[in-house]
Amino acid sequence: MVRPAAFALCVMAAAGAACSGGGADGGNASAGGPSSSASAATTSAARAPTTSTTAVAADPYAIPEVIDAAYVNRVLAALYKVDGDAVREVLASRTVGAAAITKQSQIFSGDQLAIELRNLALVTTDDPSQYQSPPGDRRAIVDALVLATPTCIVALARSDFSDVIMAPAPDDPSGVEVVVMAPAPPAVRIIGINPTPWSITLARVIPRDVSPLEVAPCR
């Protein structure tokens, strides 16, 4: 979690067989006659098992051909849900346990992970009354994508902490919030805490006269 003050910032498809048949002279049909054949076909069709398929929902976090703001918002919501779980654990236990550390290491990487772990430790001394009851998750709204490739996403965003704390700090008008994501290590997907293929490598406010690409850990 980036502390607000520091951050300032089933489809079912059924296939059924249709039945028709029965000759007009059914009473006179012989065993091998037309009426008999139609009856056999009808019986066979009627007994054929009905098959159905369930459409498997596509992975909402799979990297699309075109990465847009909606996709990035969806990924960030999933990542910050994990972050929120870690914060709630720390608030409840008043200690940074192994489970909370694991959660953070699944969604943050590089220098950002170290920052997040330090911030998480500070939560242990926070006044619980400053937090919503129960605290929710930080929300991110992407305003623009500076770079969007399968190996690096650089986004200008706004964070909303109103579901987390009672009185979020106002945005810093002198800066702009930058969130950078890179592919998460394979071990992250194996553990399964992070449902996305991404890891946040930077999330902070930078001066408006600094290019986001200058501070992005990936290109």
Residue pairs with C-beta under 8 A, 6 or more apart in sequence:
1 83
1 84
1 86
1 87
1 116
1 119
1 120
1 123
1 138
1 164
2 9
2 115
2 116
2 119
2 138
2 159
2 203
2 204
3 119
3 122
3 123
4 159
4 161
4 164
4 165
4 168
4 169
5 169
6 119
7 159
7 177
7 203
7 204
7 205
8 169
8 170
8 171
8 172
8 175
8 177
8 205
9 158
9 159
9 171
9 172
9 175
9 177
9 204
9 205
10 54
10 55
11 54
11 55
12 52
12 53
12 54
13 52
13 53
13 55
14 50
14 51
14 52
15 50
15 51
15 52
16 50
17 45
17 46
17 48
18 45
19 42
19 45
19 46
20 38
20 42
21 38
21 39
21 41
21 42
22 35
22 38
22 39
22 42
23 29
23 33
23 34
23 35
23 38
25 35
26 35
26 39
29 35
29 36
30 36
60 74
61 74
61 75
61 78
61 195
61 196
61 197
61 198
62 197
63 150
63 197
64 71
67 145
67 148
67 149
67 150
67 153
68 145
68 148
69 142
69 143
69 144
69 145
69 155
72 142
72 145
72 148
72 153
72 155
72 181
73 140
73 141
73 142
75 181
75 196
75 198
76 140
76 142
76 157
76 179
77 137
77 139
77 140
78 194
78 195
78 196
79 107
79 194
79 196
79 198
79 200
80 137
80 138
80 139
80 140
81 137
82 103
82 106
82 107
82 193
82 194
83 103
83 104
83 107
83 116
83 137
83 138
84 135
84 136
84 137
84 138
84 164
85 103
86 99
86 100
86 103
86 104
86 120
87 100
87 120
87 123
87 135
87 164
88 134
88 135
89 97
89 99
89 100
89 103
90 96
90 97
90 100
90 120
90 123
90 124
91 123
91 126
91 128
91 131
91 135
94 124
95 124
96 117
96 120
96 121
96 123
96 124
100 120
101 117
101 120
102 191
102 193
103 193
104 113
104 116
104 117
104 120
105 113
106 184
106 188
106 191
106 193
106 194
106 199
107 193
107 194
107 199
107 200
108 116
108 199
108 200
108 201
109 182
109 184
109 185
109 199
109 200
109 201
110 201
110 202
110 217
111 201
111 202
111 217
112 200
112 201
112 202
112 203
115 204
129 166
130 165
130 166
130 167
131 164
131 165
131 166
132 163
132 164
132 165
132 166
135 163
135 164
135 165
136 163
136 164
137 163
137 164
138 159
138 160
138 161
138 163
138 164
139 159
139 160
139 163
140 157
140 158
140 159
140 160
140 179
141 157
141 158
141 159
141 160
142 155
142 156
142 157
142 179
143 155
143 156
143 157
143 158
144 155
144 156
145 153
145 154
145 155
145 156
146 154
146 155
146 156
146 178
146 212
146 213
146 216
147 153
147 154
147 213
147 216
147 219
148 154
148 155
150 183
151 182
151 183
151 218
152 180
152 181
152 182
152 216
152 218
152 219
153 179
153 180
153 181
153 182
153 198
154 178
154 179
154 180
154 212
154 213
154 216
154 218
155 178
155 179
155 180
155 181
156 176
156 177
156 178
156 212
157 177
157 178
157 179
158 171
158 177
159 177
160 168
161 168
161 169
162 168
171 177
172 205
174 207
174 208
175 205
175 206
175 207
175 208
176 205
176 206
176 207
176 208
176 212
177 203
177 204
177 205
178 202
178 203
178 204
178 205
178 206
178 212
178 215
178 216
179 200
179 202
179 203
180 200
180 201
180 202
180 203
180 212
180 215
180 216
180 217
180 218
181 198
181 199
181 200
181 201
182 198
182 199
182 201
182 217
182 218
183 197
183 198
183 199
184 194
184 196
184 197
184 198
184 199
185 199
188 194
188 199
189 197
201 216
201 217
201 218
202 215
202 216
202 217
206 212
206 215
213 219
